[in-house]
């Protein structure tokens, strides 16, 4: 099937419209909903079994799809901004997520891009990357080589936008897109239904509400953990003065504090990484739960038996993907609670030693001032640095105490049991609902 030439005409769709497609392991389309068919401008029969790249737009770098396949083939989800090409040459822009299905193949859920600034930045970078890829093709480089170079260029481009690589970018972008979409819909999921699969819809809505609460907690946790991790690295450098060793003030204190700081930095890094990964799974669950409810509404309008059976099969795919995401998310939540406990223990250990170290510096300054101690020229020059160390220690201790409280509050307040019960309800609904 020959791809049309782009016309530049953009097809628009509403924020409340989600659409999906499923493919086999080779990327051939299996199922899709009405919104996908409408925007693609193909007949549903033309899409069935067709390679998904029939809707690939030339504005898209090959490197993006190299990153996509690299993720899903490892069983990991992917998210990104995509421009698709319709059969008549028009195009439509989406924010797409792609996740492996438990029984094989892949599910892609798409929404309207809501973060205009991010979208524009990304497509400005895409234009540069496409030009570079075209140069490589003109030089006779293979499609595989072009895609490999393109993937590196995409990763570099999002780094230039302030993200620590594409993986970090897609996590931030997904969270932002989901939250902006729901704000635009004023907290609703768009289409909410009551019909013959009401049990599935209610379970999906409950899951959406529960993970939305968790999402805000996770966002706060990640911000605090990442910020404190950065602060600790800076504070450690400020306090770790060569003057200490030269003056013989705290050789033993330094030896005790350094490994504790290293341990805490490691614990916070683990905590932040788990938080980001859990955040990504939470955002996926919110989007997938919304997709379940919307497609349930579409299915209600289908009367032809064969099409209805196809829709029922698609609902099972959507629910299976949601259940798989919930399983991963619950695992991450369990690991997160373990990481929180370890971080709190490390904070207590570091705080105790920093109090001791701060007192040591304070005493040194007091004795030097009150007794008029005859300091060496080197020590006298370093005295202002000791004063600054006291200030830095106070700042570090204050921030550590705030972090410890935030971790305690999160650990004490959030209970994964309701989400686990909702997962079981969704599974039971899927097994028992007559479709």
For each residue, the residues with C-beta under 8 A, 3 or more apart:
1: 46 50 54
2:
3: 54 56 85
4: 7 85 86 87 88 89
5: 89
6: 57 58 59 85 89 90 91
7: 4 88 89 90
8: 91
9: 89 90 91
10: 90 91 92 93
11: 39 86 90 91 92
12: 92
13: 17 35 39 92 112
14: 17 112
15: 111 112 114 181 184 185 190
16: 185 190 191 294
17: 13 14 35 111 112 190 294
18: 35 109 110 111 190 287 290 291 294
19: 32 33 34 35 36 39 109 110
20: 31 32 33 36 107 108 109 110 291 295 314 318
21: 29 30 31 32 33 36 47 52 107 108
22: 29 30 31 32 101 105 106 107 108 314 317
23: 26 27 28 29 30 52 105 106 108
24: 27 28 30 104 105
25: 104 105 106
26: 23 51
27: 23 24 51 52 53 106
28: 23 24 49 50 51 52
29: 21 22 23 32 47 48 49 50 51 52
30: 21 22 23 24 48 49 105
31: 20 21 22 310 313 314 317
32: 19 20 21 22 29 36 37 40 44 47
33: 19 20 21 36 37 294 295 298 314
34: 19 37 38 298
35: 13 17 18 19 38 39
36: 19 20 21 32 33 39 40 47 110
37: 32 33 34 40 42 43 44 47
38: 34 35 41
39: 11 13 19 35 36 84 86 92
40: 32 36 37 47 55 84 86 87
41: 38 86 87 88 90
42: 37 46 47 50 54 86 87
43: 37 46 47
44: 32 37 47 48
45: 48
46: 1 42 43 50 87
47: 21 29 32 36 37 40 42 43 44 50
48: 29 30 44 45
49: 28 29 30
50: 1 28 29 42 46 47 54
51: 26 27 28 29 54
52: 21 23 27 28 29 55 56
53: 27 56 65
54: 1 3 42 50 51
55: 40 52 84 85 86
56: 3 52 53 60 65 84 85
57: 6 60 83 84 85 91
58: 6 85 130
59: 6 83 91 123 126 127 130
60: 56 57 64 65 82 83 126 130
61: 64 126 129 130 133 150 153 154
62: 65 66 133 143 146 147 150
63: 66 67 129 133 147 148 149 150 151 152 153 154
64: 60 61 67 68 80 82 126 150 151 154
65: 53 56 60 62 68 69 147
66: 62 63 69 70 147 148 150 151
67: 63 64 70 71 78 80 151 154 155 166
68: 64 65 71 72 78 80 98
69: 65 66 72 73
70: 66 67 73 74 151
71: 67 68 74 76 77 78 98
72: 68 69 75 76 77 78 98 99 100 106
73: 69 70
74: 70 71
75: 72 100
76: 71 72
77: 71 72 97 98 99 100 280 284 325
78: 67 68 71 72 97 98 99 170
79: 95 96 97 98 170 171 173 174 280
80: 64 67 68 95 96 170 173
81: 93 94 95 96 113 118 119 122 123 173
82: 60 64 93 94 95 96 110
83: 57 59 60 91 92 93 94 123
84: 39 40 55 56 57 91 92 93 94
85: 3 4 6 55 56 57 58 89 90 91
86: 4 11 39 40 41 42 55 89 90 91 92
87: 4 40 41 42 46
88: 4 7 41
89: 4 5 6 7 9 85 86
90: 6 7 9 10 11 41 85 86
91: 6 8 9 10 11 57 59 83 84 85 86
92: 10 11 12 13 39 83 84 86
93: 10 81 82 83 84 112 113 119
94: 81 82 83 84 110 111 112 113
95: 79 80 81 82 110 111 112 113 114 119 173 174 177
96: 79 80 81 82 108 109 110
97: 77 78 79 108 109 110 174 284 287
98: 68 71 72 77 78 79 106 107 108
99: 72 77 78 106 107 108 284 288 321 324 325
100: 72 75 77 105 106 107 324
101: 22 104 105 106 107 317 320 321 324
102: 320 321 323 324
103: 320
104: 24 25 101
105: 22 23 24 25 30 100 101
106: 22 23 25 27 72 98 99 100 101
107: 20 21 22 98 99 100 101 317 318 321
108: 20 21 22 23 96 97 98 99
109: 18 19 20 96 97 287 288 291
110: 18 19 20 36 82 94 95 96 97
111: 15 17 18 94 95 114 177 181 287
112: 13 14 15 17 93 94 95 181
113: 81 93 94 95 116 118 119 177
114: 15 95 111 176 177 180 181 184
115: 118 119 173 176 177 180
116: 113 119 120
117: 120 121
118: 81 113 115 121 122 173 176
119: 81 93 95 113 115 116 122 123
120: 116 117 123 124
121: 117 118 124 125 161
122: 81 118 119 125 126 157 158 161
123: 59 81 83 119 120 126 127
124: 120 121 127 128
125: 121 122 128 129 154 157 158 160 161
126: 59 60 61 64 122 123 129 130 157
127: 59 123 124 130 131
128: 124 125 131 132 153 157
129: 61 63 125 126 132 133 150 153 154 157
130: 58 59 60 61 126 127 133 134
131: 127 128 134 135
132: 128 129 135 136 149 150 153
133: 61 62 63 129 130 136 137 146 149 150 153
134: 130 131 137 138
135: 131 132 138 139
136: 132 133 139 141 145 146 149
137: 133 134 140 141 146
138: 134 135
139: 135 136
140: 137
141: 136 137 145 146 149
142: 145 146
143: 62 146 147
144: 147 148
145: 136 141 142 148 149
146: 62 133 136 137 141 142 143 149 150
147: 62 63 65 66 143 144 150 151
148: 63 66 144 145 151 152
149: 63 132 133 136 141 145 146 152 153
150: 61 62 63 64 66 129 132 133 146 147 153 154
151: 63 64 66 67 70 147 148 154 155
152: 63 148 149 155 156
153: 61 63 128 129 132 133 149 150 156 157
154: 61 63 64 67 125 129 150 151 157 158 166
155: 67 151 152 158 159 165 166
156: 152 153 159 160
157: 122 125 126 128 129 153 154 160 161
158: 122 125 154 155 161 163 165 166 168 169
159: 155 156 162 163 164 165
160: 125 156 157
161: 121 122 125 157 158 169
162: 159
163: 158 159 166 168 169 172
164: 159 168
165: 155 158 159 168 169
166: 67 154 155 158 163 169 170
167: 170 171
168: 158 163 164 165 171 172 276
169: 158 161 163 165 166 172 173
170: 78 79 80 166 167 173 174 280
171: 79 167 168 174 175 276 277 279 280 283
172: 163 168 169 175 176
173: 79 80 81 95 115 118 169 170 176 177
174: 79 95 97 170 171 177 178 280 283 284 287
175: 171 172 178 179 215 219 279 280 283
176: 114 115 118 172 173 179 180
177: 95 111 113 114 115 173 174 180 181 283
178: 174 175 181 182 283 286 287
179: 175 176 182 183 215
180: 114 115 176 177 183 184
181: 15 111 112 114 177 178 184 185
182: 178 179 185 187 188 189 212 286
183: 179 180 186 187
184: 15 114 180 181
185: 15 16 181 182 188 189 190
186: 183
187: 182 183
188: 182 185 192
189: 182 185 192 205 208 289 290 293 294
190: 15 16 17 18 185 290 293 294
191: 16 293 294 297
192: 188 189 201 205 293 297
193: 198 201 293 296 297 300
194: 198 201
195: 198 201 296 297 299 300
196: 300 433 434 435
197: 200 201 296 299 315 429 433 435
198: 193 194 195 201 202
199: 202 203 425 428 429 432 433
200: 197 203 204 292 296 315 319 426 429 430 433
201: 192 193 194 195 197 198 204 205 292 293 296
202: 198 199 205 206 429
203: 199 200 206 207 422 425 426 429
204: 200 201 207 208 289 292 293 319 322 426
205: 189 192 201 202 208 209 289 293
206: 202 203 209 210 422 425
207: 203 204 210 211 285 289 322 326 419 422 423 426
208: 189 204 205 211 212 285 286 289 290
209: 205 206 212 213
210: 206 207 213 214 418 419 422
211: 207 208 214 215 282 285 286 289 329 419
212: 182 208 209 215 216 286
213: 209 210 216 217
214: 210 211 217 218 282 333 414 419
215: 175 179 211 212 218 219 279 282 283 286
216: 212 213 219 220
217: 213 214 220 221 410 413 414
218: 214 215 221 222 275 278 279 282
219: 175 215 216 222 223 279
220: 216 217 223 224 406 410
221: 217 218 224 225 271 275 406 407 410
222: 218 219 225 226 272 275 276 279
223: 219 220 226 227
224: 220 221 227 228 402 403 406
225: 221 222 228 229 268 271 272 275 343 403
226: 222 223 229 230 272
227: 223 224 230 231
228: 224 225 231 232 268 399 400 403
229: 225 226 232 233 265 268 269 272
230: 226 227 233 234
231: 227 228 234 235 395 396 399
232: 228 229 235 236 261 264 265 268 396 400
233: 229 230 236 237 265
234: 230 231 237 238
235: 231 232 238 239 392 393 395 396
236: 232 233 239 240 261 265
237: 233 234 240
238: 234 235 241 388 389 392
239: 235 236 257 354 357 389 392 393 396
240: 236 237 244 254 258
241: 238 244 382 385 386 389
242: 245 246
243: 246 247 378 379 382 385 386
244: 240 241 247 249 250 251 254
245: 242 248 251 254
246: 242 243 378 379 382
247: 243 244 364 379 382
248: 245 251
249: 244 253 360 361 364
250: 244 253 254 357 360
251: 244 245 248 254 255
252: 255 256
253: 249 250 256 257 353 356 357 360
254: 240 244 245 250 251 257 258 357
255: 251 252 258 259
256: 252 253 259 260 353
257: 239 253 254 260 261 350 353 354 357
258: 240 254 255 261 262
259: 255 256 262 263
260: 256 257 263 264 346 349 350 353
261: 232 236 257 258 264 265 350
262: 258 259 265 266
263: 259 260 266 267 346 349
264: 232 260 261 267 268 343 346 347 349 350
265: 229 232 233 236 261 262 268 269
266: 262 263 269 270
267: 263 264 270 271 339 342 343 346
268: 225 228 229 232 264 265 271 272 343
269: 229 265 266 272 273
270: 266 267 273 274 339 342
271: 221 225 267 268 274 275 336 339 340 343
272: 222 225 226 229 268 269 275 276
273: 269 270 276 277
274: 270 271 277 278 332 335 336 339
275: 218 221 222 225 271 272 278 279 336
276: 168 171 222 272 273 279 280
277: 171 273 274 280 281 332
278: 218 274 275 281 282 329 332 333 336
279: 171 175 215 218 219 222 275 276 282 283
280: 77 79 170 171 174 175 276 277 283 284
281: 277 278 284 285 325 328 329 332
282: 211 214 215 218 278 279 285 286 329
283: 171 174 175 177 178 215 279 280 286 287
284: 77 97 99 174 280 281 287 288 325
285: 207 208 211 281 282 288 289 322 325 326 329
286: 178 182 208 211 212 215 282 283 289 290
287: 18 97 109 111 174 178 283 284 290 291
288: 99 109 284 285 291 292 318 321 322 325
289: 189 204 205 207 208 211 285 286 292 293 322
290: 18 189 190 208 286 287 293 294
291: 18 20 109 287 288 294 295 318
292: 200 201 204 288 289 295 296 315 318 319 322
293: 189 190 191 192 193 201 204 205 289 290 296 297
294: 16 17 18 33 189 190 191 290 291 297 298
295: 20 33 291 292 298 299 311 314 315 318
296: 193 195 197 200 201 292 293 299 300 315
297: 191 192 193 195 293 294 300 301
298: 33 34 294 295 301 302 311
299: 195 197 295 296 302 308 311 312 314 315
300: 193 195 196 296 297
301: 297 298
302: 298 299 307 308 311
303: 307 308
304: 307 308
305: 308 309
306: 309 310
307: 302 303 304 310 311
308: 299 302 303 304 305 311 312
309: 305 306 312 313
310: 31 306 307 313 314
311: 295 298 299 302 307 308 314 315
312: 299 308 309 315 316 435
313: 31 309 310 316 317
314: 20 22 31 33 295 299 310 311 317 318
315: 197 200 292 295 296 299 311 312 318 319 435
316: 312 313 319 320 430
317: 22 31 101 107 313 314 320 321
318: 20 107 288 291 292 295 314 315 321 322
319: 200 204 292 315 316 322 323 426 430
320: 101 102 103 316 317 323 324 430
321: 99 101 102 107 288 317 318 324 325
322: 204 207 285 288 289 292 318 319 325 326 426
323: 102 319 320 326 327 423 426 427 430
324: 99 100 101 102 320 321 327 328
325: 77 99 281 284 285 288 321 322 328 329
326: 207 285 322 323 329 330 419 423 426
327: 323 324 330 331 423
328: 281 324 325 331 332
329: 211 278 281 282 285 325 326 332 333 419
330: 326 327 333 334 416 419 420 423
331: 327 328 334 335
332: 274 277 278 281 328 329 335 336
333: 214 278 329 330 336 337 416 419
334: 330 331 337 338 416
335: 274 331 332 338 339
336: 271 274 275 278 332 333 339 340
337: 333 334 340 341 411
338: 334 335 341 342
339: 267 270 271 274 335 336 342 343
340: 271 336 337 343 344 407 410 411
341: 337 338 344 345 411
342: 267 270 338 339 345 346
343: 225 264 267 268 271 339 340 346 347 403 407
344: 340 341 347 348 404 407 408 411
345: 341 342 348 349
346: 260 263 264 267 342 343 349 350
347: 264 343 344 350 351 400 403 404 407
348: 344 345 351 352 404
349: 260 263 264 345 346 352 353
350: 257 260 261 264 346 347 353 354 400
351: 347 348 354 355 397 400 401 404
352: 348 349 355 356
353: 253 256 257 260 349 350 356 357
354: 239 257 350 351 357 358 393 396 397 400
355: 351 352 358 359 397
356: 253 352 353 359 360
357: 239 250 253 254 257 353 354 360 361 393
358: 354 355 361 362 389 390 393 394 397
359: 355 356 362 363
360: 249 250 253 356 357 363 364
361: 249 357 358 364 365 386 389 390 393
362: 358 359 365 366 390
363: 359 360 366 367
364: 247 249 360 361 367 368 386
365: 361 362 368 369 383 386 387 390
366: 362 363 369 370
367: 363 364 370 371 373
368: 364 365 371 372 373 375 383
369: 365 366 372
370: 366 367
371: 367 368
372: 368 369
373: 367 368
374:
375: 368 379 380 383
376: 379 380
377: 380 381
378: 243 246 381 382
379: 243 246 247 375 376 382 383
380: 375 376 377 383
381: 377 378 384
382: 241 243 246 247 378 379 385 386
383: 365 368 375 379 380 386 387
384: 381 387 388
385: 241 243 382 388 389
386: 241 243 361 364 365 382 383 389 390
387: 365 383 384 390 391
388: 238 384 385 391 392
389: 238 239 241 358 361 385 386 392 393
390: 358 361 362 365 386 387 393 394
391: 387 388 394 395
392: 235 238 239 388 389 395 396
393: 235 239 354 357 358 361 389 390 396 397
394: 358 390 391 397 398
395: 231 235 391 392 398 399
396: 231 232 235 239 354 392 393 399 400
397: 351 354 355 358 393 394 400 401
398: 394 395 401 402
399: 228 231 395 396 402 403
400: 228 232 347 350 351 354 396 397 403 404
401: 351 397 398 404 405
402: 224 398 399 405 406
403: 224 225 228 343 347 399 400 406 407
404: 344 347 348 351 400 401 407 408
405: 401 402 408 409
406: 220 221 224 402 403 409 410
407: 221 340 343 344 347 403 404 410 411
408: 344 404 405 411 412
409: 405 406 412 413
410: 217 220 221 340 406 407 413 414
411: 337 340 341 344 407 408 414
412: 408 409
413: 217 409 410
414: 214 217 410 411
415: 418
416: 330 333 334 419 420
417: 420 421
418: 210 415 421 422
419: 207 210 211 214 326 329 330 333 416 422 423
420: 330 416 417 423 424
421: 417 418 424 425
422: 203 206 207 210 418 419 425 426
423: 207 323 326 327 330 419 420 426 427
424: 420 421 427 428
425: 199 203 206 421 422 428 429
426: 200 203 204 207 319 322 323 326 422 423 429 430
427: 323 423 424 430 431
428: 199 424 425 431 432
429: 197 199 200 202 203 425 426 432 433
430: 200 316 319 320 323 426 427 433
431: 427 428
432: 199 428 429
433: 196 197 199 200 429 430
434: 196
435: 196 197 312 315
